[in-house]
């Protein structure tokens, strides 16, 4: 039997607690930005990759966009479907691996906010497969908006200190990290309580990317215009120039 990866273990029973995390509180502002980038064209079909409990898919659907959400976690998807039902919305949520999506040129836009799987994978090749799979899912004039971990950040800051800076009770606790300059992977432990009240500790590692790496990867896939900004929780903006204080970068790629 295949061993579960840390991200699979984390999200197998963490939907309710996930929604209490501080980083999930910026949905409205993030959707405001997405809508502006899409020029408020309600006819566009949007793919939400790593949709989690459906927060962006639900908010965009409320604004009359057509959204399909995909995630690897059945637990997260169950909560997404419940949330949609409570809002009297009909949204297609599917269990799919972002590395191998089943779509082909079916969407006008794709979003992947708060990593959405990307940078969590255990190899660079797997992360690249996510980018490739999303590229194949959107049409020839498609737009891809996503966030990912900023490689400039751990060069001068502690990822664990940043993650633990929010003191909300719902937040998982991150223990001392070990950033590898050769691979740009950050190894750490995460301590959390699942939805059943079980306290767990997981050894995790995440890939931080330099802006130049992301640009090169996307150009390799055929994107013609790539723009990168600093990602501020709930207030994405083209005015925020990326710097070493930004934990995440905001990427806008157009074919």
C-alpha positions as a Markdown table, in Angstrom:
| # | Residue | x | y | z |
|---|---|---|---|---|
| 1 | Unk | 0.0 | 0.0 | 0.0 |
| 2 | Unk | 1.3 | 3.4 | -1.0 |
| 3 | Unk | 2.5 | 5.5 | 1.9 |
| 4 | Unk | 0.4 | 8.7 | 2.4 |
| 5 | Unk | 2.2 | 11.9 | 1.8 |
| 6 | Unk | 2.1 | 14.6 | 4.6 |
| 7 | Unk | -0.4 | 16.7 | 2.7 |
| 8 | Unk | -2.7 | 13.7 | 2.2 |
| 9 | Unk | -2.6 | 13.0 | 5.9 |
| 10 | Unk | -3.2 | 16.6 | 6.9 |
| 11 | Unk | -6.3 | 17.0 | 4.8 |
| 12 | Unk | -7.9 | 13.6 | 5.4 |
| 13 | Unk | -9.9 | 15.0 | 8.4 |
| 14 | Unk | -9.3 | 18.7 | 8.6 |
| 15 | Unk | -12.0 | 20.5 | 6.7 |
| 16 | Unk | -13.6 | 22.3 | 9.7 |
| 17 | Unk | -10.3 | 23.2 | 11.3 |
| 18 | Unk | -9.0 | 24.3 | 7.9 |
| 19 | Unk | -11.7 | 27.0 | 7.7 |
| 20 | Unk | -10.5 | 28.4 | 11.0 |
| 21 | Unk | -7.0 | 29.0 | 9.7 |
| 22 | Unk | -6.0 | 32.7 | 9.4 |
| 23 | Unk | -4.9 | 32.2 | 5.8 |
| 24 | Unk | -8.5 | 31.3 | 4.7 |
| 25 | Unk | -9.9 | 34.7 | 5.7 |
| 26 | Unk | -9.0 | 36.7 | 2.6 |
| 27 | Unk | -11.5 | 35.1 | 0.2 |
| 28 | Unk | -13.6 | 38.2 | -0.6 |
| 29 | Unk | -10.7 | 40.4 | -1.4 |
| 30 | Unk | -8.9 | 37.7 | -3.4 |
| 31 | Unk | -12.1 | 37.1 | -5.5 |
| 32 | Unk | -12.4 | 40.9 | -6.1 |
| 33 | Unk | -8.9 | 40.8 | -7.7 |
| 34 | Unk | -9.7 | 37.7 | -9.7 |
| 35 | Unk | -12.9 | 39.2 | -11.0 |
| 36 | Unk | -11.0 | 42.4 | -12.0 |
| 37 | Unk | -8.4 | 40.4 | -13.9 |
| 38 | Unk | -11.2 | 38.5 | -15.7 |
| 39 | Unk | -12.7 | 41.9 | -16.6 |
| 40 | Unk | -15.9 | 40.8 | -14.9 |
| 41 | Unk | -16.8 | 38.6 | -17.9 |
| 42 | Unk | -19.4 | 36.3 | -16.4 |
| 43 | Unk | -19.4 | 34.1 | -19.4 |
| 44 | Unk | -15.9 | 32.7 | -18.6 |
| 45 | Unk | -15.6 | 29.2 | -17.3 |
| 46 | Unk | -13.2 | 28.9 | -14.4 |
| 47 | Unk | -11.3 | 25.9 | -13.0 |
| 48 | Unk | -10.4 | 26.1 | -9.3 |
| 49 | Unk | -7.4 | 23.8 | -8.7 |
| 50 | Unk | -6.9 | 22.6 | -5.1 |
| 51 | Unk | -10.3 | 24.1 | -4.2 |
| 52 | Unk | -10.3 | 22.8 | -0.7 |
| 53 | Unk | -13.6 | 23.6 | 1.0 |
| 54 | Unk | -14.7 | 25.6 | -1.9 |
| 55 | Unk | -14.3 | 29.1 | -0.6 |
| 56 | Unk | -13.2 | 30.8 | -3.9 |
| 57 | Unk | -15.4 | 28.6 | -6.1 |
| 58 | Unk | -18.4 | 29.5 | -3.9 |
| 59 | Unk | -17.7 | 33.2 | -3.8 |
| 60 | Unk | -17.2 | 33.4 | -7.6 |
| 61 | Unk | -20.3 | 31.4 | -8.2 |
| 62 | Unk | -22.2 | 33.8 | -6.0 |
| 63 | Unk | -21.0 | 36.5 | -8.5 |
| 64 | Unk | -22.5 | 34.5 | -11.4 |
| 65 | Unk | -19.3 | 32.8 | -12.7 |
| 66 | Unk | -19.3 | 29.2 | -13.8 |
| 67 | Unk | -16.8 | 27.4 | -11.7 |
| 68 | Unk | -15.6 | 23.8 | -11.4 |
| 69 | Unk | -13.6 | 22.8 | -8.3 |
| 70 | Unk | -11.1 | 20.0 | -8.0 |
| 71 | Unk | -9.2 | 18.7 | -5.0 |
| 72 | Unk | -7.3 | 15.5 | -4.0 |
| 73 | Unk | -9.0 | 15.4 | -0.5 |
| 74 | Unk | -12.4 | 13.7 | -0.2 |
| 75 | Unk | -12.8 | 15.3 | 3.2 |
| 76 | Unk | -12.3 | 18.8 | 1.8 |
| 77 | Unk | -14.6 | 18.2 | -1.1 |
| 78 | Unk | -17.4 | 16.9 | 1.2 |
| 79 | Unk | -17.2 | 20.2 | 3.1 |
| 80 | Unk | -17.2 | 22.1 | -0.2 |
| 81 | Unk | -20.3 | 20.4 | -1.3 |
| 82 | Unk | -22.0 | 21.1 | 2.0 |
| 83 | Unk | -21.0 | 24.7 | 1.9 |
| 84 | Unk | -22.4 | 25.1 | -1.6 |
| 85 | Unk | -25.7 | 23.5 | -0.6 |
| 86 | Unk | -26.0 | 25.8 | 2.4 |
| 87 | Unk | -25.6 | 28.7 | 0.0 |
| 88 | Unk | -28.2 | 27.3 | -2.4 |
| 89 | Unk | -25.6 | 26.9 | -5.1 |
| 90 | Unk | -24.9 | 24.2 | -7.6 |
| 91 | Unk | -21.2 | 23.7 | -8.2 |
| 92 | Unk | -19.4 | 20.8 | -9.7 |
| 93 | Unk | -16.7 | 19.6 | -7.3 |
| 94 | Unk | -14.6 | 16.6 | -8.4 |
| 95 | Unk | -11.9 | 14.5 | -6.8 |
| 96 | Unk | -8.9 | 14.8 | -9.1 |
| 97 | Unk | -5.1 | 14.8 | -8.9 |
| 98 | Unk | -3.9 | 18.2 | -10.1 |
| 99 | Unk | -0.9 | 16.5 | -11.6 |
| 100 | Unk | -3.2 | 14.7 | -14.0 |
| 101 | Unk | -6.4 | 16.6 | -14.6 |
| 102 | Unk | -8.9 | 15.1 | -17.0 |
| 103 | Unk | -9.7 | 18.4 | -18.8 |
| 104 | Unk | -8.6 | 19.5 | -22.3 |
| 105 | Unk | -9.0 | 23.2 | -23.3 |
| 106 | Unk | -12.3 | 23.3 | -21.4 |
| 107 | Unk | -11.8 | 26.4 | -19.3 |
| 108 | Unk | -11.2 | 30.1 | -20.0 |
| 109 | Unk | -9.3 | 30.6 | -16.7 |
| 110 | Unk | -7.8 | 28.7 | -13.9 |
| 111 | Unk | -7.1 | 29.7 | -10.3 |
| 112 | Unk | -4.9 | 28.0 | -7.8 |
| 113 | Unk | -4.9 | 30.1 | -4.6 |
| 114 | Unk | -3.0 | 29.3 | -1.4 |
| 115 | Unk | -0.8 | 26.8 | -3.2 |
| 116 | Unk | -3.6 | 24.5 | -4.2 |
| 117 | Unk | -1.3 | 21.6 | -4.3 |
| 118 | Unk | 1.5 | 23.3 | -6.1 |
| 119 | Unk | 4.7 | 23.5 | -4.1 |
| 120 | Unk | 3.5 | 20.8 | -1.7 |
| 121 | Unk | 4.5 | 17.9 | -4.0 |
| 122 | Unk | 7.5 | 15.8 | -3.1 |
| 123 | Unk | 9.4 | 16.4 | -6.3 |
| 124 | Unk | 10.0 | 19.3 | -8.7 |
| 125 | Unk | 8.7 | 17.1 | -11.5 |
| 126 | Unk | 5.4 | 16.6 | -9.8 |
| 127 | Unk | 5.0 | 20.3 | -9.2 |
| 128 | Unk | 5.8 | 20.9 | -12.9 |
| 129 | Unk | 3.2 | 18.4 | -13.8 |
| 130 | Unk | 0.6 | 20.5 | -12.0 |
| 131 | Unk | 1.5 | 23.5 | -14.1 |
| 132 | Unk | 1.4 | 21.4 | -17.2 |
| 133 | Unk | -1.9 | 19.8 | -16.4 |
| 134 | Unk | -3.5 | 23.2 | -15.7 |
| 135 | Unk | -2.1 | 24.6 | -19.0 |
| 136 | Unk | -3.8 | 21.7 | -20.9 |
| 137 | Unk | -7.1 | 22.4 | -19.1 |
| 138 | Unk | -7.5 | 26.0 | -20.3 |
| 139 | Unk | -8.1 | 27.3 | -23.8 |
| 140 | Unk | -5.6 | 29.0 | -26.2 |
| 141 | Unk | -6.3 | 32.4 | -24.8 |
| 142 | Unk | -6.6 | 31.2 | -21.2 |
| 143 | Unk | -5.4 | 33.0 | -18.1 |
| 144 | Unk | -3.9 | 31.3 | -15.0 |
| 145 | Unk | -3.9 | 33.1 | -11.7 |
| 146 | Unk | -2.1 | 31.4 | -8.8 |
| 147 | Unk | -0.1 | 31.9 | -5.6 |
| 148 | Unk | 3.0 | 30.0 | -4.6 |
| 149 | Unk | 5.8 | 30.2 | -2.0 |
| 150 | Unk | 8.2 | 33.0 | -2.6 |
| 151 | Unk | 11.9 | 31.8 | -2.7 |
| 152 | Unk | 13.1 | 35.2 | -1.6 |
| 153 | Unk | 11.4 | 34.9 | 1.7 |
| 154 | Unk | 13.3 | 32.1 | 3.5 |
| 155 | Unk | 16.7 | 33.6 | 2.5 |
| 156 | Unk | 16.1 | 36.3 | 5.1 |
| 157 | Unk | 13.2 | 35.1 | 7.2 |
| 158 | Unk | 11.9 | 32.1 | 9.1 |
| 159 | Unk | 8.9 | 30.3 | 7.5 |
| 160 | Unk | 7.9 | 28.8 | 10.9 |
| 161 | Unk | 8.0 | 32.2 | 12.6 |
| 162 | Unk | 5.8 | 33.7 | 9.9 |
| 163 | Unk | 3.3 | 30.9 | 10.0 |
| 164 | Unk | 3.1 | 31.1 | 13.8 |
| 165 | Unk | 2.8 | 34.9 | 13.9 |
| 166 | Unk | -1.0 | 34.6 | 13.6 |
| 167 | Unk | -2.2 | 33.6 | 17.1 |
| 168 | Unk | -5.7 | 32.5 | 16.2 |
| 169 | Unk | -6.8 | 29.3 | 18.1 |
| 170 | Unk | -7.6 | 27.5 | 14.8 |
| 171 | Unk | -4.1 | 27.8 | 13.4 |
| 172 | Unk | -1.8 | 24.8 | 13.2 |
| 173 | Unk | 1.6 | 25.2 | 14.9 |
| 174 | Unk | 4.8 | 25.1 | 12.9 |
| 175 | Unk | 8.0 | 23.9 | 14.6 |
| 176 | Unk | 11.5 | 24.9 | 13.7 |
| 177 | Unk | 12.2 | 24.8 | 10.0 |
| 178 | Unk | 15.3 | 23.7 | 8.1 |
| 179 | Unk | 15.6 | 25.4 | 4.8 |
| 180 | Unk | 17.8 | 23.6 | 2.2 |
| 181 | Unk | 19.6 | 26.1 | -0.1 |
| 182 | Unk | 20.4 | 23.4 | -2.6 |
| 183 | Unk | 16.8 | 22.4 | -3.2 |
| 184 | Unk | 14.9 | 25.4 | -1.9 |
| 185 | Unk | 12.8 | 23.1 | 0.1 |
| 186 | Unk | 11.8 | 23.9 | 3.7 |
| 187 | Unk | 11.6 | 20.9 | 6.1 |
| 188 | Unk | 9.5 | 21.4 | 9.2 |
| 189 | Unk | 7.0 | 19.8 | 11.6 |
| 190 | Unk | 3.4 | 20.8 | 11.8 |
| 191 | Unk | 1.4 | 20.2 | 14.9 |
| 192 | Unk | -2.4 | 20.3 | 14.6 |
| 193 | Unk | -5.7 | 19.0 | 15.8 |
| 194 | Unk | -8.0 | 17.3 | 13.3 |
| 195 | Unk | -11.8 | 17.6 | 13.2 |
| 196 | Unk | -12.1 | 14.6 | 15.6 |
| 197 | Unk | -10.0 | 16.3 | 18.2 |
| 198 | Unk | -6.9 | 14.1 | 17.6 |
| 199 | Unk | -3.6 | 15.9 | 18.0 |
| 200 | Unk | -1.1 | 15.0 | 15.3 |
| 201 | Unk | 2.4 | 15.9 | 14.2 |
| 202 | Unk | 3.5 | 15.6 | 10.6 |
| 203 | Unk | 6.9 | 16.0 | 9.0 |
| 204 | Unk | 6.4 | 18.2 | 5.9 |
| 205 | Unk | 8.4 | 19.9 | 3.3 |
| 206 | Unk | 7.4 | 22.6 | 0.8 |
| 207 | Unk | 9.2 | 23.9 | -2.2 |
| 208 | Unk | 9.9 | 27.6 | -2.4 |
| 209 | Unk | 10.3 | 29.1 | -5.9 |
| 210 | Unk | 12.3 | 32.0 | -7.1 |
| 211 | Unk | 10.4 | 34.4 | -9.5 |
| 212 | Unk | 12.8 | 33.5 | -12.3 |
| 213 | Unk | 12.1 | 29.8 | -11.9 |
| 214 | Unk | 8.3 | 30.3 | -12.1 |
| 215 | Unk | 8.8 | 32.6 | -15.2 |
| 216 | Unk | 11.0 | 30.0 | -16.9 |
| 217 | Unk | 8.6 | 27.1 | -16.1 |
| 218 | Unk | 5.6 | 29.0 | -17.5 |
| 219 | Unk | 7.5 | 30.1 | -20.6 |
| 220 | Unk | 8.4 | 26.5 | -21.2 |
| 221 | Unk | 4.7 | 25.6 | -21.2 |
| 222 | Unk | 4.0 | 28.3 | -23.8 |
| 223 | Unk | 2.6 | 31.2 | -21.7 |
| 224 | Unk | 3.4 | 34.4 | -23.5 |
| 225 | Unk | 2.9 | 37.0 | -20.7 |
| 226 | Unk | 3.9 | 36.3 | -17.1 |
| 227 | Unk | 3.6 | 38.8 | -14.3 |
| 228 | Unk | 4.6 | 38.3 | -10.7 |
| 229 | Unk | 3.6 | 40.4 | -7.6 |
| 230 | Unk | 3.7 | 40.1 | -3.9 |
| 231 | Unk | 0.6 | 38.3 | -2.5 |
| 232 | Unk | -1.1 | 40.0 | 0.5 |
| 233 | Unk | -3.8 | 38.0 | 2.3 |
| 234 | Unk | -7.2 | 39.2 | 1.1 |
| 235 | Unk | -5.8 | 42.2 | -0.8 |
| 236 | Unk | -4.1 | 41.0 | -4.0 |
| 237 | Unk | -2.9 | 44.0 | -6.0 |
| 238 | Unk | -0.7 | 44.7 | -9.1 |
| 239 | Unk | 0.7 | 47.6 | -7.1 |
| 240 | Unk | 2.5 | 45.4 | -4.7 |
| 241 | Unk | 6.0 | 44.7 | -6.0 |
| 242 | Unk | 7.3 | 41.4 | -4.9 |
| 243 | Unk | 10.0 | 41.5 | -2.2 |
| 244 | Unk | 11.7 | 39.3 | 0.4 |
| 245 | Unk | 9.1 | 40.1 | 3.0 |
| 246 | Unk | 6.3 | 38.4 | 1.0 |
| 247 | Unk | 5.7 | 34.8 | 2.0 |
| 248 | Unk | 3.8 | 34.1 | -1.2 |
| 249 | Unk | 4.0 | 35.5 | -4.7 |
| 250 | Unk | 1.0 | 36.2 | -6.9 |
| 251 | Unk | 1.4 | 35.0 | -10.5 |
| 252 | Unk | -0.7 | 36.0 | -13.5 |
| 253 | Unk | 0.1 | 34.0 | -16.7 |
| 254 | Unk | -1.6 | 34.4 | -20.1 |
| 255 | Unk | -1.3 | 32.3 | -23.2 |
